Amino acid sequence: MSEMIKVGETIVFTAGEPYEYWFQGPMKVLKEFKKEEVSKEFISQWPPKDRYPRRPSESGFIDWMVSNGYVEISAHHRWYVGSDGFKPDAEDPCR
């Protein structure tokens, strides 16, 4: 987990169980970091002043990464291409 993430690279955060897997991104890396180091820094600042939720959340970590200047949401396009074969003009059911 000590992999160095470098400025200018793209990162996508993923989380969840196979039946509810989700992702956030892509995001542009603004500040070089090691996964292990930023994880420890985030956890060391827990719990926040309001003490809720009682444990760090995945989305809370991503928000923390953005607010601390490590990453920013990148301009990107989303294109749904179907679920039962390629359908480039299919309507995205998750929008």
Secondary structure by P-SEA (a helix, b strand, c coil): ccccccccbbbbbbbcccccccccccbbbcbbbbaaaaaaaaaaaccccccccccccaaaaaaaaaaacccccccbbbbbccccccccccccccc
